[in-house]
Amino acid sequence: MQTTMPDIANTAAALQTGKLDWVGMGDIELPFIFESLDLAPVTVNAKARAFVNLHQEDAKGIHMSRLFLALDHLSTEQQVNPHTLAQALDTFITSHEGLSDKAQIEFKFELPLRRKSLLSGKAGWKSYPVVLTSTINQGVISFELSVDVTYSSTCPCSAALARQLIQNAFSEKFAQETLTQSEVLEWLGTTQGIVATPHSQRSIANVKVKLDQNIQEFDVVNLINLLEDELKTPVQAAVKREDEQEFARLNGQNLMFCEDAARKIKTTLESKEFSDYFLQINHYESLHAHDAVAIAVKGIEGGYKA
Ligand SMILES: Nc1nc2c(ncn2[C@@H]2O[C@H](COP(=O)(O)OP(=O)(O)OP(=O)(O)O)[C@@H](O)[C@H]2O)c(=O)[nH]1
């Protein structure tokens, strides 16, 4: 009876030789405890991708189980922060001595955050899609953080056209009359008075930033806050009528095309001195069946491409 098991990855000849940029696994189910500044450690259900390069041209393959078990250790024995991710990447490399000198771990998950209502003092949960990518390349670690922020955008063109209709309706109705303040006040409170409303749409800002390689902590909450504060109209969790009215006011005072949203966020990211960034604004139009999209990058050599 054979007692030793064949070990194809170590002993078989490659069908064809050649270097490969990334080899590994995708869609790994991986719950873990995530640590980030201003956030109590939180369990998230991530989907992970784990890779090493294969730079030894005639090796049959990498050792998938070693990557999988290093991630499992991160999930069950540790909390995820820059330090433990660096350890996991180091394990990827040391367990593939002679085969690989690059490794990458990508986590995709939803981060639940408590969000306050605009005026009523209530709060509720809101989930933010996050992608955290950690890479080691010949001993140098880099981190990249991507978040999606959902907000409402009201079309400035539509708002101007609606105002014109309101003015036209007003001049038709009261052509010859001298009006009292209370008559105008009452008329403004009717559907005939505000005869048109501008369209607005649910919109998503996807922002990706390169983090300093020496960071001690991730800071997802403050990145999200930065973007929401700039956009002014993030979608809300708990909403009472006073919150809804305030949301309507904020929408009316922050009319924006996708270009406006993109320029606001670009200016904010520039002010924070990220070494690189990518942003994509998607306005899921209610006027059209297609979307309005704007993209910008920092524009550094070798950096993100638009
Ligand atoms: N390299 C590689 N492995 C694969 C692939 N698909 C499935 N596997 C399996 O991944 C399993 C784990 O591989 P290894 O990490 O080499 O497992 P092992 O030999 O038990 O572990 P070590 O003793 O640490 O080398 C093997 O059973 C492979 O068959 C693939 O496309 N490439």
The ligand as an SDF file (V2000), in Angstrom:
LIG
                    3D

 32 34  0  0  0  0  0  0  0  0999 V2000
   -1.4550   25.0350   -7.3470 N   0  0  0  0  0  0  0  0  0  0  0  0
   -2.7420   24.6990   -7.5370 C   0  0  0  0  0  0  0  0  0  0  0  0
   -3.3550   23.9260   -6.6120 N   0  0  0  0  0  0  0  0  0  0  0  0
   -4.6670   23.6090   -6.7930 C   0  0  0  0  0  0  0  0  0  0  0  0
   -5.3860   24.0990   -7.9210 C   0  0  0  0  0  0  0  0  0  0  0  0
   -6.6690   23.6690   -7.8170 N   0  0  0  0  0  0  0  0  0  0  0  0
   -6.7470   22.9410   -6.6940 C   0  0  0  0  0  0  0  0  0  0  0  0
   -5.5380   22.8760   -6.0590 N   0  0  0  0  0  0  0  0  0  0  0  0
   -5.3010   22.0990   -4.8500 C   0  0  0  0  0  0  0  0  0  0  0  0
   -4.8320   22.8040   -3.7290 O   0  0  0  0  0  0  0  0  0  0  0  0
   -4.4450   21.8100   -2.8160 C   0  0  0  0  0  0  0  0  0  0  0  0
   -3.4550   22.3510   -1.8520 C   0  0  0  0  0  0  0  0  0  0  0  0
   -2.1960   22.4570   -2.4150 O   0  0  0  0  0  0  0  0  0  0  0  0
   -0.8910   22.5070   -1.4940 P   0  0  0  0  0  0  0  0  0  0  0  0
   -0.9050   23.7650   -0.7180 O   0  0  0  0  0  0  0  0  0  0  0  0
    0.3170   22.2740   -2.3450 O   0  0  0  0  0  0  0  0  0  0  0  0
   -1.2190   21.3010   -0.4920 O   0  0  0  0  0  0  0  0  0  0  0  0
   -0.2570   20.3600    0.3060 P   0  0  0  0  0  0  0  0  0  0  0  0
    0.7380   19.7450   -0.6250 O   0  0  0  0  0  0  0  0  0  0  0  0
   -1.1230   19.4430    1.1060 O   0  0  0  0  0  0  0  0  0  0  0  0
    0.4210   21.3600    1.2900 O   0  0  0  0  0  0  0  0  0  0  0  0
    1.9950   21.5130    1.5930 P   0  0  0  0  0  0  0  0  0  0  0  0
    2.4230   20.2180    2.2030 O   0  0  0  0  0  0  0  0  0  0  0  0
    2.0400   22.6850    2.5170 O   0  0  0  0  0  0  0  0  0  0  0  0
    2.6800   21.7730    0.2630 O   0  0  0  0  0  0  0  0  0  0  0  0
   -3.9330   20.6630   -3.6260 C   0  0  0  0  0  0  0  0  0  0  0  0
   -4.6980   19.5240   -3.2680 O   0  0  0  0  0  0  0  0  0  0  0  0
   -4.2230   21.0710   -5.0610 C   0  0  0  0  0  0  0  0  0  0  0  0
   -4.7390   20.0470   -5.8520 O   0  0  0  0  0  0  0  0  0  0  0  0
   -4.7090   24.8780   -8.8830 C   0  0  0  0  0  0  0  0  0  0  0  0
   -5.2710   25.3300   -9.9020 O   0  0  0  0  0  0  0  0  0  0  0  0
   -3.3770   25.1520   -8.6430 N   0  0  0  0  0  0  0  0  0  0  0  0
  1  2  1  0
  2  3  2  0
  2 32  1  0
  3  4  1  0
  4  5  2  0
  4  8  1  0
  5  6  1  0
  5 30  1  0
  6  7  2  0
  7  8  1  0
  8  9  1  0
  9 10  1  0
  9 28  1  0
 10 11  1  0
 11 12  1  0
 11 26  1  0
 12 13  1  0
 13 14  1  0
 14 15  2  0
 14 16  1  0
 14 17  1  0
 17 18  1  0
 18 19  2  0
 18 20  1  0
 18 21  1  0
 21 22  1  0
 22 23  2  0
 22 24  1  0
 22 25  1  0
 26 27  1  0
 26 28  1  0
 28 29  1  0
 30 31  2  0
 30 32  1  0
M  END
$$$$
